[in-house]
Amino acid sequence: MLDLSALRAEWDDLLARRASFRESLAIWTAVLDLWSRWNPQQVQTLRWSADECRERWERGRPLLSDAPPPAPVRELEELIGPMIEILAGVDTEEAEALRRFAELWDQGEVSLSMLLPGAGNKTGSSLQELTGLSTDLVEFLAHGSLRPILEGYFDAVRSSLAETGWGRGACPFCGGAPAFADLLESGQRRLACHLCGGAWTFARLKCPFCENGNASDLVRLMAEEQEEGYFIEACRACLGYLKGIDRRLRWNAGSALVEDWGSPHLDLIASRQGYWRATPSLIHLARSEDQ
């Protein structure tokens, strides 16, 4: 389950270390505040056996494909409503589209299923058509609203992943795109999903977005010297990138979520070199404001 007290302690520590970022990171502080206020009453947990999980994973299917979570309306509204307000306060250009989303939600014309990803694809193509929201804002809305629900939904099946193989770049639990990478003490590469909190190992010499394994296409964009241990992995074939941390060099780093949210300057490095990321970042909001 999402340990909000530990997550908030990590976040406060990061803000202390990067005090100059505090104002620009305010949206993530607001999201953590929202999650902390949320008090679920009836969110369910997926209770599949290890064999049931393994059967899907061996066919390359994330669990969400065959087991979508029930839609607890009140619990969802307690997250989605405030998340709309957070985004409307940051991105005034899309305030009207966010208002349209809220209206359609109240009318029952948009639902939880429309915020969920396919197998590694970006969420919300139908939502874009209905509301006029950009892809980036749909992703912000999904990640900010659904993480607490999906974290708990998959809690009981997390351990089953250790008993089987999963060779895809998409999350084995929800099918979302990876948002961050860790290099572990063992040398393995672990990917993190910020939509549901999933984590899984993945080949180091392969792009998780297009699964290209041509070593000449895989590049590392180095961070500044004072950021030892942080890195940016990019693919010249699809131009996707991931930030990450080598935990052999920075053993006391925070969780993947906190380290990702707290390093927008690394996203800027990648963006300026023409690379894109599949999950929400502050550079998406900055780009929207510039348009």
N, C-alpha and C positions, 0 to 999 in steps of 0.2 A: 504494500500500500504506500501511497505518497506520504512521506514523512515531512510534513510541512515545517515543523519546528527546526529540523536539521537543515532543510533547504533554505529557510529564511536566515538561519545563522550563517550559512555559507555565503548567501547573497550579501548580508551586511558586512561580512569580512571582505568580500570582493569590492564593495563600494568604498570601504575604508582604504583599500589598497589603490583603488583607481578613483580617487575623489573627484578628479576633473571630469569623469564620465557621469557623475551622479545625475545631473540634469538630463542628459541625453538618454539615460537608461531608465527614466521615470516610468515609461510605459510598462516595463517588466516588473518594476516594483508594484505598480497598480495591479498587474495580473496576479502576483503573489498575494497581495492583500485580498483580492477577490477569492482566490482559492482558500485562503485562511478563514474567510467568513462563511464559506459554503458548509452547510450542515445537512448531508444527505439522510433520507429516511428509508428509501427503498431501492437503492442501486444494487443490482444483482451481480453475482460472480459466476463466471463460466466454470462449470464443474466437469469438464471432460477428462477422461482417463489419459494416461500417457500414450496408450495405443491409439486412441481416437485422434490425438494431436499428431502423432507420428504418421498416421495414414495420410493426413492432409499435407504435412510437410514433405513427405516423400513424393507427392504429386506436385510439389511446387506451389501449394496453395496456402496463403496466410489464413489463420483461423477465422478471421472476420468474414472471409468469403462465404463460409458455410454456417457461421454462428453470429449474425449481427446482434448487437446488444438490444434489449428492450428499451423503449423510449420512455423514461420516467419524466413526464411532462413538467411537473413542478420543479424537480431537481434541475432539469435542463434549463428552464426559464430563469432560475436563480443564477445560472452561470452566463447564459447567452445575453440576457437583458443588460447586465452591467458591462459585459464585454463590448456590446454595441456602443454603449456610452463612452467607454475608454477609447475606442477607435474613432468615434465621431469627434472626440475632443482633440485627437492628434491629426486626423486626416479630414479636414473640412471639405476637401474636394469631393469626397465620397460620402458625405453626410446624408445626402438625399437617397443614395442607393442603400445605405444602411437603414434609413427610415423605411424604405420600401421593403427591405428584408423583414423588419419588425412587423410591418402590416401583414405581409404574406404569412409570417409565422402565426400571428394571431388568428388568421383566417384558415389555418390548417393547410395552406398550399405549399409550404416548405416544411421539411421534417429533418429529424436526425440523420436519416439515411443519405440525405443530399449533402451532408457535411463530411461523410465518411469517404475514405480513399478507396480506389480500386487497388489492384495488386501492384503497388509501387507508382501509380499514376497520381497526378495532382488532383486534388479534390475539387468538386464544385463546378463543373462545366455547365450543368443545368442551372445552377444558382446564378451564374454569370448572366445567362440568357434571361432569367426571370427578373433579376434585380438590378442588373447593370453594374454589380460589384466587380472590381478587378480580381484577377486570379490571386494576386498577393493579399488583398483584403479578405478574400474567402479563406485563405490559408491562416491568416492571423485569427480570424473568427473561430475556425475549427480548432486550432491548437490552443487558443486561450480558453475556449469553452469546454472542450471534450477531454482534456488531459486528466482531470480528477476522476471522471466517470470511467474512462477506458483503463486507467491505471488499476482501479479496483476490480474492473470486470475481468481482466486477465491475470489477476494476482495468483489464483490457485493453479494456473497452468504454466507459470514461468519455468518451474523446475523441470518440466518435461522436455524442454529444449535440449538439455544436456545429454539426453538419451538418444538423440537422433542428429542427423545432419541437415543443414539448411544452407544451400549454396547461393542463394539469391541476395541481391543488394537491397531489396525491399524488406520491411519489417516482417518477421514470421508471424507476428500476432495480429497486427492491424493492416498490414500491407502498405503502410506509409513509407515515405522516402526517408532515408537516413539524414540526420542533421549534424552529426558530430562523430569524430573518430578518436579512439584511444589506442595508443600502442602500450601494451601491457608488459609487465616484467618478463613474461614468457616470450615476448617478441610478437605475440599474436595481435592482430588488428581487430578491435571491437567497435562495432557501429552502434549508435544510439538513435532511437526514435523519440522525438519530443512529443508526438501526438499521443502515444499510449505509455511511454516509459520503457519500451522494450529495448533489449540489448542482445547482440549476437555477434559471433566472430565471423570474419569474412576475409577472403584471400587478400593479401597485401598488394599483390601485383595485378589488381583488377579494378576497373571502375565500377562502383556500385550502381551507377545510373544506367550506363549502356552495356555494362559487363564486358567491356573491351579489355583484353589481356595483353595487348601489344605494349611492351615495356617502353618503347620509344614514344608512345602517346601519353604516358603517365609522367607528370612533372610535379615537382614540389616547389611552391613559391615560399621562399623563406621569410620569416618575420624579422623584425628588427633585433639587434643583438641583445637588447635588454629583455626580450621575450623568449629567452632560451627555453626550449621544450615545446613551444607552440609551433605549429606548422599548418600549411595549407596544401592540400593535395588536389590536383586538377587533372582533367583529361582533355587532351587536345582534340580528340575525336568528337565528343559531344559538348565540350566546353563546360561541363559541370564541375563543381568543386566542393570539397569538404574541409572545414577547419578541424584541427585536432590537437592533442597533447601527447607527447612522449612521456609516459609516467615513470619511465626509468630515469629521466632527467628532472622531472618535476613531480616528485612522489607525493607532495602535499597539496596538489591541485584539488580544486573542488569537483563536484559532479559534472558530468557532461553538459547538463542543462545550464548550470550556472556559468561554467567557463565559456560556453557558446554565447549566451546572452551578454556576457560581460566583455566580449572582445569584438565590438563592431568595427574597430580599426582594421582588423584582419579581413573582414568582409570587404572593406573599402579597397584594400590592396588587390584582392581578387577581381572585384568589379571593375576597377580601372584597367585591368589587363584583359577585359572582355569575357570573363567567366561568370556563370550564373549559379545560384543555389536553389534547391527545390523547396526549402522550408523557410518560414518567416524570419526576416532579419530587419534591423532598423534601416538598412540601406534601401529596402523596398519603400518604406515610408518617406525617406528623404528623396527618392527618385520621384515619387508621386507629387511631393510638394514642389519639385522643380518643374513639373510639366505644366 
